[in-house]
Every structure is written in structure tokens, then in C-alpha cells.
Amino acid sequence: MNMQLILSDFQDQLVRGLTHRMNNILSVFHGYLGLLMEDRNLDSITRAGLNKIRDGARNATDLIERVNAVSRPAGSVPREIDIATFFRQMAPTFDGLRSPKVRIAIECPDELPRIVVDFSRLKLAITELVRNACEAADSTVRIRVTCGADAEQTELFPAGRTEEPEQWVKIAVTDDGPGIPASAAGRIYEPFFSTKKADGSAGLGLSVALGCAQQFCGNLKHRSGKGGTTFEMVIPSKVPAALSAVA
């Protein structure tokens, strides 16, 4: 057996084991915090302190979930999804990711082919891309879903794939921000790497999105300049039997 594969399996098991244990610990935090904050006799300083602890526990829970998403999921359940319905359902979630100065425009025709993915993984991947775009945007984030990749974008296809372009669904998320610094362009998919200076940035969003795309037997690429950045994810409308086991 390939030693790299053995190491990868070990790392996935380690991540899942650690996140399971940490979630058990954090559940105790959440439980006792809930009980403490029900006390109506708490003074304002104590209540403010408990609120900060609760926010920290929530942030830790979110971070653990995102770390776990980098590893291969243990119970992925692929099913057919209508992509237009998916984006209509996700619109309120996306709206919660933006600041008041940023608007989100979604273009997703109804006649697109259905895709076969795990719903929760697709939701996670697209949410991470939109979150990232909202944080970078000056005023607008555009989400455009089309059937197929352009002829000049064959680099989007995973290595070894020879399907016709119309057999792919492409999801492009574009912001109008300053673009990715050239010094960071080669590292943006690394776990825990971030160009954001804001506190609480885990640097996991793009790693998670890339991992999900690859689990769908697809791919994720980006192009960036001074006028903004576009992340493009391609997903096959039909997952080949030989590759469905890794989705």
C-alpha cells in the first residue's frame, strides 16, 4: 500500500478523533454556560464576562467543524441536487455573511443539469467561498452558475478528466476587492494561512472549499487582479463510478 495514502488515512482519523473529543469538552462549556446565564441575579460585569466565554466557545466549535471539513468526511452521502433550488435556499444564509455595504447578486438559470454531491458538503464549500468574497469585496459579490467550462479554461478540469464541457457545472464567485497579493497567491489554499488581519480569521475557508470540490470529483481554481478575485468551482453533473468512492 502507498505510504502517502497510509499517512493521509492516519491524519484523517487523527483529525476526526481530536475534533470528536474537543466537541465533547465544548458541549460541557455550552451546557454550564447556559445554566449560569439563566440566573437573573447576575450583575452586568459577570454577565458580560459569561457572554465573552460563550462567544469564545462558539468560535471554537465553528473552528473545529471547519478543521474537520479539511479531512475526508466519514459519512458523506451523495445525492442528486438541483443547483438552482440549492442557491434559492442558500440566499438567506449568504445574506447573513455580508456587511451592509456589500450586496450579493446571484445568477443561476433553472435549466442547469443536476449534480450528484453531498448536500452538506456543497453547502459548506459554497458558504466558505461566499464568506471569503464578502470579506474581500468593496461593494459587490457576484455568484454565477453556468453549464460547462469555457474552452480556454481547461485547466479547471481535474487531471485525467476528459469529459465534454457540457458535462460540468461551473460555480463562479467574484468579488470587487483589491485582489490577492502576489506574495500570497501560492499559499491561499494552505490550511490556517490567511491574508486577513482581522482577529478570528482561521485561514481555513479556501482549504475547506478545495477539499470539498475534490471530494465531488471536481476542482477549484482562482484568478485575481486589481479589480477583484474570482473563484471557480467545477463539479461533474455525473460522477463516474470509478471515482464515486472518493466523493
C-alpha positions, 0 to 999 in steps of 0.5 A: 500500500502507498505510504502517502495514502497510509499517512493521509488515512492516519491524519484523517482519523487523527483529525476526526478523533481530536475534533470528536473529543474537543466537541465533547469538552465544548458541549460541557462549556455550552451546557454550564454556560447556559445554566449560569446565564439563566440566573437573573441575579447576575450583575452586568460585569459577570454577565458580560464576562459569561457572554465573552466565554460563550462567544469564545466557545462558539468560535471554537466549535465553528473552528473545529467543524471547519478543521474537520471539513479539511479531512475526508468526511466519514459519512458523506452521502451523495445525492442528486441536487438541483443547483438552482433550488440549492442557491434559492435556499442558500440566499438567506444564509449568504445574506447573513455573511455580508456587511451592509455595504456589500450586496450579493447578486446571484445568477443561476438559470433553472435549466442547469443539469443536476449534480450528484454531491453531498448536500452538506458538503456543497453547502459548506464549500459554497458558504466558505467561498461566499464568506471569503468574497464578502470579506474581500469585496468593496461593494459587490459579490457576484455568484454565477452558475453556468453549464460547462467550462469555457474552452480556454479554461481547461485547466479547471478540469481535474487531471485525467478528466476528459469529459465534454464541457457540457458535462460540468457545472461551473460555480463562479464567485467574484468579488470587487476587492483589491485582489490577492497579493502576489506574495500570497497567491501560492499559499491561499489554499494552505490550511490556517494561512490567511491574508486577513488581519482581522482577529478570528480569521482561521485561514481555513475557508479556501482549504475547506472549499478545495477539499470539498470540490475534490471530494465531488470529483471536481476542482477549484481554481482562482484568478485575481487582479486589481479589480477583484478575485474570482473563484471557480468551482467545477463539479461533474453533473455525473460522477463516474463510478470509478471515482464515486468512492472518493466523493 
